[in-house]
Amino acid sequence: MGKVASKHFGDIELNHGREHCFVARHELGGNQLELDLNVAAHDHFDEAAMRKVDYRLRFLPELVDQVREMIADELGQDGTNPQQFLHFHSSQLKEEQLESVFGVRDKDQLTNDVFLKALKLGHVAIYPGQPERYFVLDFTLGSHFTDELLVAAADEDGVVDDEILWE
């Protein structure tokens, strides 16, 4: 057992054989989000693994941009999760929610671009022991409006999975 210093998570006590979830706040593009570092009991998590997490987080803005582009593309395709998410939430809107969530006064102004602007990254889970699902990114319209999310995953190299989920 020893301590490892992280730019994002501070000093972390390594304790192999136990599960850990380390939480940190992070600012990205002027928005606050939560980072969760999830270490399973069987993961080999050491100083090198922590440096890799910090290094990969440097590229989080580019990863978020990739996911946003995927969501934008899928908004124009029938039957995709982002399109269904938008349709579901826009059909349930009250007039006052249009302005508070989307910043528009009329439903006709609720375009895909307006939706994308309102959709914020709220949470990133990091799983160093799962190279194929290293990052899980949760996008929200705001917990004050809905508890449902659009979720994307990326591998340890930042390659985004080709499916956006609605959870």
PyRosetta script that sets phi, psi and omega in degrees:
from pyrosetta import init, pose_from_sequence

init()
pose = pose_from_sequence("MGKVASKHFGDIELNHGREHCFVARHELGGNQLELDLNVAAHDHFDEAAMRKVDYRLRFLPELVDQVREMIADELGQDGTNPQQFLHFHSSQLKEEQLESVFGVRDKDQLTNDVFLKALKLGHVAIYPGQPERYFVLDFTLGSHFTDELLVAAADEDGVVDDEILWE")
pose.set_psi(1, 142.9)
pose.set_omega(1, 177.5)
pose.set_phi(2, -162.9)
pose.set_psi(2, 176.7)
pose.set_omega(2, 178.7)
pose.set_phi(3, -105.5)
pose.set_psi(3, 146.7)
pose.set_omega(3, 176.7)
pose.set_phi(4, -126.8)
pose.set_psi(4, 135.1)
pose.set_omega(4, 178.8)
pose.set_phi(5, -92.1)
pose.set_psi(5, 136.1)
pose.set_omega(5, 178.9)
pose.set_phi(6, -126.9)
pose.set_psi(6, 138.8)
pose.set_omega(6, 176.9)
pose.set_phi(7, -61.9)
pose.set_psi(7, -35.5)
pose.set_omega(7, -174.7)
pose.set_phi(8, -96.5)
pose.set_psi(8, -32.0)
pose.set_omega(8, -172.5)
pose.set_phi(9, -111.8)
pose.set_psi(9, 0.3)
pose.set_omega(9, -179.0)
pose.set_phi(10, 75.2)
pose.set_psi(10, -153.5)
pose.set_omega(10, 178.8)
pose.set_phi(11, -81.7)
pose.set_psi(11, 127.3)
pose.set_omega(11, -178.4)
pose.set_phi(12, -116.9)
pose.set_psi(12, 129.4)
pose.set_omega(12, 176.6)
pose.set_phi(13, -83.1)
pose.set_psi(13, 120.1)
pose.set_omega(13, 177.5)
pose.set_phi(14, -81.3)
pose.set_psi(14, 126.0)
pose.set_omega(14, -179.7)
pose.set_phi(15, -140.4)
pose.set_psi(15, 87.8)
pose.set_omega(15, -176.0)
pose.set_phi(16, -64.8)
pose.set_psi(16, 148.5)
pose.set_omega(16, 178.3)
pose.set_phi(17, 91.2)
pose.set_psi(17, 1.3)
pose.set_omega(17, 178.4)
pose.set_phi(18, -132.1)
pose.set_psi(18, 151.1)
pose.set_omega(18, 176.3)
pose.set_phi(19, -82.3)
pose.set_psi(19, 144.5)
pose.set_omega(19, 179.3)
pose.set_phi(20, -139.0)
pose.set_psi(20, 147.4)
pose.set_omega(20, 170.9)
pose.set_phi(21, -133.3)
pose.set_psi(21, 112.4)
pose.set_omega(21, 178.8)
pose.set_phi(22, -101.5)
pose.set_psi(22, 134.1)
pose.set_omega(22, -175.0)
pose.set_phi(23, -118.0)
pose.set_psi(23, 139.1)
pose.set_omega(23, 176.9)
pose.set_phi(24, -142.4)
pose.set_psi(24, 154.6)
pose.set_omega(24, 172.9)
pose.set_phi(25, -96.0)
pose.set_psi(25, 146.0)
pose.set_omega(25, -177.4)
pose.set_phi(26, -145.3)
pose.set_psi(26, 145.8)
pose.set_omega(26, 176.3)
pose.set_phi(27, -107.0)
pose.set_psi(27, 132.6)
pose.set_omega(27, 178.5)
pose.set_phi(28, -139.6)
pose.set_psi(28, 117.3)
pose.set_omega(28, 179.1)
pose.set_phi(29, 60.3)
pose.set_psi(29, 33.8)
pose.set_omega(29, 179.2)
pose.set_phi(30, 83.6)
pose.set_psi(30, -2.0)
pose.set_omega(30, 179.1)
pose.set_phi(31, -109.6)
pose.set_psi(31, 140.0)
pose.set_omega(31, 175.6)
pose.set_phi(32, -82.9)
pose.set_psi(32, 138.8)
pose.set_omega(32, 174.6)
pose.set_phi(33, -141.6)
pose.set_psi(33, 165.0)
pose.set_omega(33, -179.2)
pose.set_phi(34, -104.6)
pose.set_psi(34, 134.9)
pose.set_omega(34, 173.2)
pose.set_phi(35, -108.2)
pose.set_psi(35, 131.9)
pose.set_omega(35, 174.3)
pose.set_phi(36, -118.0)
pose.set_psi(36, 125.1)
pose.set_omega(36, 174.0)
pose.set_phi(37, -103.0)
pose.set_psi(37, 113.0)
pose.set_omega(37, -174.4)
pose.set_phi(38, -107.4)
pose.set_psi(38, 113.7)
pose.set_omega(38, -179.0)
pose.set_phi(39, -114.3)
pose.set_psi(39, 118.4)
pose.set_omega(39, 178.8)
pose.set_phi(40, -80.4)
pose.set_psi(40, 159.4)
pose.set_omega(40, -177.3)
pose.set_phi(41, -58.2)
pose.set_psi(41, -35.4)
pose.set_omega(41, -176.5)
pose.set_phi(42, -89.0)
pose.set_psi(42, -4.4)
pose.set_omega(42, -179.4)
pose.set_phi(43, -69.8)
pose.set_psi(43, 142.8)
pose.set_omega(43, 171.5)
pose.set_phi(44, -89.6)
pose.set_psi(44, 95.3)
pose.set_omega(44, -176.8)
pose.set_phi(45, -115.1)
pose.set_psi(45, 113.4)
pose.set_omega(45, -178.1)
pose.set_phi(46, -134.7)
pose.set_psi(46, -168.0)
pose.set_omega(46, -177.6)
pose.set_phi(47, -61.0)
pose.set_psi(47, -38.8)
pose.set_omega(47, 179.1)
pose.set_phi(48, -64.7)
pose.set_psi(48, -40.2)
pose.set_omega(48, 178.4)
pose.set_phi(49, -65.2)
pose.set_psi(49, -37.9)
pose.set_omega(49, 179.0)
pose.set_phi(50, -67.7)
pose.set_psi(50, -41.2)
pose.set_omega(50, 177.2)
pose.set_phi(51, -61.5)
pose.set_psi(51, -37.4)
pose.set_omega(51, 179.0)
pose.set_phi(52, -64.5)
pose.set_psi(52, -41.5)
pose.set_omega(52, 177.8)
pose.set_phi(53, -60.6)
pose.set_psi(53, -50.7)
pose.set_omega(53, 179.3)
pose.set_phi(54, -60.0)
pose.set_psi(54, -41.2)
pose.set_omega(54, 179.3)
pose.set_phi(55, -63.3)
pose.set_psi(55, -48.2)
pose.set_omega(55, -178.7)
pose.set_phi(56, -62.9)
pose.set_psi(56, -34.5)
pose.set_omega(56, 179.7)
pose.set_phi(57, -66.2)
pose.set_psi(57, -20.7)
pose.set_omega(57, 175.4)
pose.set_phi(58, -62.2)
pose.set_psi(58, -25.8)
pose.set_omega(58, -177.1)
pose.set_phi(59, -100.2)
pose.set_psi(59, 12.4)
pose.set_omega(59, 179.6)
pose.set_phi(60, -58.7)
pose.set_psi(60, -40.9)
pose.set_omega(60, 178.8)
pose.set_phi(61, -58.5)
pose.set_psi(61, -41.4)
pose.set_omega(61, 178.8)
pose.set_phi(62, -67.0)
pose.set_psi(62, -39.0)
pose.set_omega(62, 178.4)
pose.set_phi(63, -63.1)
pose.set_psi(63, -43.3)
pose.set_omega(63, 178.2)
pose.set_phi(64, -63.0)
pose.set_psi(64, -40.9)
pose.set_omega(64, 177.7)
pose.set_phi(65, -61.3)
pose.set_psi(65, -41.5)
pose.set_omega(65, 177.8)
pose.set_phi(66, -60.1)
pose.set_psi(66, -46.5)
pose.set_omega(66, -179.1)
pose.set_phi(67, -64.4)
pose.set_psi(67, -42.6)
pose.set_omega(67, 178.2)
pose.set_phi(68, -60.0)
pose.set_psi(68, -39.6)
pose.set_omega(68, 176.8)
pose.set_phi(69, -63.4)
pose.set_psi(69, -41.4)
pose.set_omega(69, 178.1)
pose.set_phi(70, -63.0)
pose.set_psi(70, -43.8)
pose.set_omega(70, 179.0)
pose.set_phi(71, -61.7)
pose.set_psi(71, -44.5)
pose.set_omega(71, 179.3)
pose.set_phi(72, -59.6)
pose.set_psi(72, -43.8)
pose.set_omega(72, 178.2)
pose.set_phi(73, -62.1)
pose.set_psi(73, -42.7)
pose.set_omega(73, -176.8)
pose.set_phi(74, -73.0)
pose.set_psi(74, -21.8)
pose.set_omega(74, 176.6)
pose.set_phi(75, -63.3)
pose.set_psi(75, -25.7)
pose.set_omega(75, 179.8)
pose.set_phi(76, -91.0)
pose.set_psi(76, 3.8)
pose.set_omega(76, -178.0)
pose.set_phi(77, -113.5)
pose.set_psi(77, 133.1)
pose.set_omega(77, 179.9)
pose.set_phi(78, -64.9)
pose.set_psi(78, 137.4)
pose.set_omega(78, 172.3)
pose.set_phi(79, 81.2)
pose.set_psi(79, 3.8)
pose.set_omega(79, 179.3)
pose.set_phi(80, -80.7)
pose.set_psi(80, 157.1)
pose.set_omega(80, 179.3)
pose.set_phi(81, -60.1)
pose.set_psi(81, -45.4)
pose.set_omega(81, 177.3)
pose.set_phi(82, -59.7)
pose.set_psi(82, -40.5)
pose.set_omega(82, 179.7)
pose.set_phi(83, -65.4)
pose.set_psi(83, -43.8)
pose.set_omega(83, 179.7)
pose.set_phi(84, -66.5)
pose.set_psi(84, -37.3)
pose.set_omega(84, 177.1)
pose.set_phi(85, -59.9)
pose.set_psi(85, -48.6)
pose.set_omega(85, 178.7)
pose.set_phi(86, -62.2)
pose.set_psi(86, -47.7)
pose.set_omega(86, -178.8)
pose.set_phi(87, -60.5)
pose.set_psi(87, -45.7)
pose.set_omega(87, -179.4)
pose.set_phi(88, -60.4)
pose.set_psi(88, -49.0)
pose.set_omega(88, -175.9)
pose.set_phi(89, -73.5)
pose.set_psi(89, -31.6)
pose.set_omega(89, 179.3)
pose.set_phi(90, -77.0)
pose.set_psi(90, -27.4)
pose.set_omega(90, 178.5)
pose.set_phi(91, -77.5)
pose.set_psi(91, -16.4)
pose.set_omega(91, -179.0)
pose.set_phi(92, -97.2)
pose.set_psi(92, 1.7)
pose.set_omega(92, -172.3)
pose.set_phi(93, -72.0)
pose.set_psi(93, 139.8)
pose.set_omega(93, 166.8)
pose.set_phi(94, -94.9)
pose.set_psi(94, 157.9)
pose.set_omega(94, -175.3)
pose.set_phi(95, -55.7)
pose.set_psi(95, -43.2)
pose.set_omega(95, -178.6)
pose.set_phi(96, -67.8)
pose.set_psi(96, -24.9)
pose.set_omega(96, 178.6)
pose.set_phi(97, -73.8)
pose.set_psi(97, -29.3)
pose.set_omega(97, 177.5)
pose.set_phi(98, -54.3)
pose.set_psi(98, -46.7)
pose.set_omega(98, -178.2)
pose.set_phi(99, -76.9)
pose.set_psi(99, -42.8)
pose.set_omega(99, -176.2)
pose.set_phi(100, -70.2)
pose.set_psi(100, -34.4)
pose.set_omega(100, -178.1)
pose.set_phi(101, -92.2)
pose.set_psi(101, -44.2)
pose.set_omega(101, -171.6)
pose.set_phi(102, -108.9)
pose.set_psi(102, -13.7)
pose.set_omega(102, 178.6)
pose.set_phi(103, 75.5)
pose.set_psi(103, 22.1)
pose.set_omega(103, 177.5)
pose.set_phi(104, -125.8)
pose.set_psi(104, 160.7)
pose.set_omega(104, -177.3)
pose.set_phi(105, -103.2)
pose.set_psi(105, -16.7)
pose.set_omega(105, -174.8)
pose.set_phi(106, -130.7)
pose.set_psi(106, 142.2)
pose.set_omega(106, -179.5)
pose.set_phi(107, -59.5)
pose.set_psi(107, -29.3)
pose.set_omega(107, 178.6)
pose.set_phi(108, -65.5)
pose.set_psi(108, -21.0)
pose.set_omega(108, 179.3)
pose.set_phi(109, -84.7)
pose.set_psi(109, -7.4)
pose.set_omega(109, -178.2)
pose.set_phi(110, -81.5)
pose.set_psi(110, 81.9)
pose.set_omega(110, 179.6)
pose.set_phi(111, -90.4)
pose.set_psi(111, 172.9)
pose.set_omega(111, 175.6)
pose.set_phi(112, -59.9)
pose.set_psi(112, -38.7)
pose.set_omega(112, 179.3)
pose.set_phi(113, -64.7)
pose.set_psi(113, -40.6)
pose.set_omega(113, 178.1)
pose.set_phi(114, -64.6)
pose.set_psi(114, -42.8)
pose.set_omega(114, 177.4)
pose.set_phi(115, -60.2)
pose.set_psi(115, -47.4)
pose.set_omega(115, -179.4)
pose.set_phi(116, -61.6)
pose.set_psi(116, -37.1)
pose.set_omega(116, 178.1)
pose.set_phi(117, -65.9)
pose.set_psi(117, -36.8)
pose.set_omega(117, -179.5)
pose.set_phi(118, -76.5)
pose.set_psi(118, -23.9)
pose.set_omega(118, -178.2)
pose.set_phi(119, -76.0)
pose.set_psi(119, 118.6)
pose.set_omega(119, -175.7)
pose.set_phi(120, -116.9)
pose.set_psi(120, 145.4)
pose.set_omega(120, 171.5)
pose.set_phi(121, -74.8)
pose.set_psi(121, 121.5)
pose.set_omega(121, -177.4)
pose.set_phi(122, -110.7)
pose.set_psi(122, -21.1)
pose.set_omega(122, -172.3)
pose.set_phi(123, -156.9)
pose.set_psi(123, 139.5)
pose.set_omega(123, 173.8)
pose.set_phi(124, -129.9)
pose.set_psi(124, 122.1)
pose.set_omega(124, 174.1)
pose.set_phi(125, -101.8)
pose.set_psi(125, 137.7)
pose.set_omega(125, -178.3)
pose.set_phi(126, -120.3)
pose.set_psi(126, 128.4)
pose.set_omega(126, -178.4)
pose.set_phi(127, -123.0)
pose.set_psi(127, 87.2)
pose.set_omega(127, -176.6)
pose.set_phi(128, -62.1)
pose.set_psi(128, -23.5)
pose.set_omega(128, 179.6)
pose.set_phi(129, -85.4)
pose.set_psi(129, 0.8)
pose.set_omega(129, 179.9)
pose.set_phi(130, -124.9)
pose.set_psi(130, 82.6)
pose.set_omega(130, -174.9)
pose.set_phi(131, -58.8)
pose.set_psi(131, -27.7)
pose.set_omega(131, -179.0)
pose.set_phi(132, -83.1)
pose.set_psi(132, -14.3)
pose.set_omega(132, 178.8)
pose.set_phi(133, -139.5)
pose.set_psi(133, 55.9)
pose.set_omega(133, -174.0)
pose.set_phi(134, -68.9)
pose.set_psi(134, -44.0)
pose.set_omega(134, 178.7)
pose.set_phi(135, -115.1)
pose.set_psi(135, 138.9)
pose.set_omega(135, 170.4)
pose.set_phi(136, -127.2)
pose.set_psi(136, 119.8)
pose.set_omega(136, -174.5)
pose.set_phi(137, -110.7)
pose.set_psi(137, 125.8)
pose.set_omega(137, -179.5)
pose.set_phi(138, -106.4)
pose.set_psi(138, 120.5)
pose.set_omega(138, 178.0)
pose.set_phi(139, -105.6)
pose.set_psi(139, 139.1)
pose.set_omega(139, -174.4)
pose.set_phi(140, -136.2)
pose.set_psi(140, 156.9)
pose.set_omega(140, 169.9)
pose.set_phi(141, -93.7)
pose.set_psi(141, 1.0)
pose.set_omega(141, 178.5)
pose.set_phi(142, 117.7)
pose.set_psi(142, 131.6)
pose.set_omega(142, -178.7)
pose.set_phi(143, -64.4)
pose.set_psi(143, -22.0)
pose.set_omega(143, 176.8)
pose.set_phi(144, -71.7)
pose.set_psi(144, -16.6)
pose.set_omega(144, -177.3)
pose.set_phi(145, -107.8)
pose.set_psi(145, -44.9)
pose.set_omega(145, -178.3)
pose.set_phi(146, -154.3)
pose.set_psi(146, 153.8)
pose.set_omega(146, 174.9)
pose.set_phi(147, -100.5)
pose.set_psi(147, 6.9)
pose.set_omega(147, -179.8)
pose.set_phi(148, -89.1)
pose.set_psi(148, 151.8)
pose.set_omega(148, -172.4)
pose.set_phi(149, -133.3)
pose.set_psi(149, 155.7)
pose.set_omega(149, 161.6)
pose.set_phi(150, -101.7)
pose.set_psi(150, 129.2)
pose.set_omega(150, -171.7)
pose.set_phi(151, -122.6)
pose.set_psi(151, 133.0)
pose.set_omega(151, 176.5)
pose.set_phi(152, -127.0)
pose.set_psi(152, 150.6)
pose.set_omega(152, 177.9)
pose.set_phi(153, -124.4)
pose.set_psi(153, 153.0)
pose.set_omega(153, 176.8)
pose.set_phi(154, -140.2)
pose.set_psi(154, 150.9)
pose.set_omega(154, 178.9)
pose.set_phi(155, -81.4)
pose.set_psi(155, -178.2)
pose.set_omega(155, -175.1)
pose.set_phi(156, -66.2)
pose.set_psi(156, -16.6)
pose.set_omega(156, 177.2)
pose.set_phi(157, -94.0)
pose.set_psi(157, 2.0)
pose.set_omega(157, 178.7)
pose.set_phi(158, 85.7)
pose.set_psi(158, 13.8)
pose.set_omega(158, 177.4)
pose.set_phi(159, -82.9)
pose.set_psi(159, 119.0)
pose.set_omega(159, -175.4)
pose.set_phi(160, -77.5)
pose.set_psi(160, 134.6)
pose.set_omega(160, 174.6)
pose.set_phi(161, -59.6)
pose.set_psi(161, 148.7)
pose.set_omega(161, -174.0)
pose.set_phi(162, -82.0)
pose.set_psi(162, 8.2)
pose.set_omega(162, 178.9)
pose.set_phi(163, -126.0)
pose.set_psi(163, 128.2)
pose.set_omega(163, 173.0)
pose.set_phi(164, -95.6)
pose.set_psi(164, 127.1)
pose.set_omega(164, -177.4)
pose.set_phi(165, -100.4)
pose.set_psi(165, 153.9)
pose.set_omega(165, 174.2)
pose.set_phi(166, -112.9)
pose.set_psi(166, 114.9)
pose.set_omega(166, -178.2)
pose.set_phi(167, -126.0)
pose.dump_pdb("model.pdb")
